[in-house]
Amino acid sequence: MLASGAAAQTPDGAASAKDSVGVGTHAADTLLPGRKPTKRIRKADSALKMQGDSQVRRRSDSLERRHPDTVLHRRVAVRDHNDSAAMAAIYRTDSLRFSNTKPGIMDMPAEWTDLLKSNAWLNFYGKPVRVKEEKYESRSYDGLFYLLVGLLFFFAIIKLIFEKYLGNLLTLFFRVSMRQQQIREQVLQSPFPSLLLNLLFVLSAGLYASFLIQYYHYADPDQFWSFFLYGSLILTFIYLVKFIFLKVAGWIFNIKRTVETYLFIVFMTNKIIGIFLLPFLVILSFSDHLISTICITVSLVMIGIFYFYRIAASYKSLRKEINISGLHFFLYLCAFEIAPLLLIYKVLLTYLGKAN
C-alpha cells in the first residue's frame, strides 16, 4: 500500500518523495551504530562550492565585459591600496629601527643602573671619548727601491769604467800623495766622468733632502717624490749659477787660475759627498725611527766635516795664488755660500707652512 500510494503521486511529489527517501536513507546510514558515515555530504558541499565559484567567475566576466573601465579602476585602486599599505608597514619598521627613542642605559631598572655605576672598570656614565680613526692605506716602496738600485748601479758603472779617475780623485781628496799637481792635471783632463759624478751628487743630495723633510715632518709623505725632484733641480740651479758667476768673475778680475782651483775643490768635495751618501740613503729607506735618527745624525756631522774641509782647502789654495785676507774670504763665504742656503731654507719653510 505504501508503494502504491507513492506511485499514485504527481511527478513533483515523486521527486520530493525520492529526495526524502534519499535523505532518510543517508540519515539512517549515518545514525546506524557500527557503520561509518558516508562522504555524500562532503561531495555535495564541494560540488556546491565549485558551482558557486563558477557562478561568481561568470558574473565577474560578464561585469568586465559590460563595464571594463570600472573594473580596471577598481583593480588599480586595490593594487594602490595594497602598495601603500606595504610602504606604510616598511616605513613603520624603518622608523622603529632608526628611532631616536631606543631604550638606553637611563631606561633600565634602578637595580641595573646601580650595578653599572658600581663597576669601576667600565665607565658607563662618564663622558664619552671621541677617537679619531684614519683610513689605513698601504704604501708602496717599489719606486724608491728601483731608484736606489739605479743609483748604486750608476755608481758601479762609473767605478768599473773610470776606475783610474775615481782613484785619482780619492787620492787628491785625502792627500795621500805628494804629486798633487800632476794628479790634478790628470783629473781635469777627464770631463765626462766628472760630469757623471756631479750628476750622482745632485741625485743623492736631492734624495737625502727629501728624507730629511720627511723625517722632520715638514710635509706629507705623499709629497716625497715632488721634493726629490725640487731638491735635485734647486741644487743643479745653485751650482750652475755659482759656476757661471765665478767664471765671469775670474775673467773680469784676471784670476782664471785661482777660480779654476776653487771650483775644482768645490766640485771635488761634492763628488765625495755624493758617493758618501749612498749607504746612508739605503739605511734611511728601510729602517725604523731609531736607526734613522742615528743615521741622520752621523750623516749631518760628516757633511759638516766635508764642508769645513772644503772651506779650509779653498782658503789655503787661494792664499797661495792671490793675496787674500781671512776677512775677505769670510765675507765671500757669507755672501755666496751661507746666505743662499739660508735663503733657500727660509723659502722652503714658508712654502711648507702654506702647504700644510
Sequence and secondary structure as in RCSB ss.txt:
>XXXX:A:sequence
MLASGAAAQTPDGAASAKDSVGVGTHAADTLLPGRKPTKRIRKADSALKMQGDSQVRRRSDSLERRHPDTVLHRR
VAVRDHNDSAAMAAIYRTDSLRFSNTKPGIMDMPAEWTDLLKSNAWLNFYGKPVRVKEEKYESRSYDGLFYLLVG
LLFFFAIIKLIFEKYLGNLLTLFFRVSMRQQQIREQVLQSPFPSLLLNLLFVLSAGLYASFLIQYYHYADPDQFW
SFFLYGSLILTFIYLVKFIFLKVAGWIFNIKRTVETYLFIVFMTNKIIGIFLLPFLVILSFSDHLISTICITVSL
VMIGIFYFYRIAASYKSLRKEINISGLHFFLYLCAFEIAPLLLIYKVLLTYLGKAN
>XXXX:A:secstr
 HHHHHHTS HHHHHHHHHHHHHHHHHHHHHSTT    SHHHHHHHHHHHHHHHHHHHHHHHHHHH HHHHHHHH
HHHHHHHHHHHHHHHHHHHHHHT S    GGGS HHHHHHHHT SSS SSS               HHHHHHHHH
HHHHHHHHHHHSHHHHHHHHHHHHT  S HHHHHHHHHT HHHHHHHHHHHHHHHHHHHHHHHHHTTSS GGGHH
HHHHHHHHHHHHHHHHHHHHHHHHHHHHT HHHHHHHHHHHHHHHHHHHHHHHHHHHHHHS  HHHHHHHHHHHH
HHHHHHHHHHHHHHHHHHHHHS   HHHHHHHHIIIIIHHHHHHHHHHHHHHHHH 
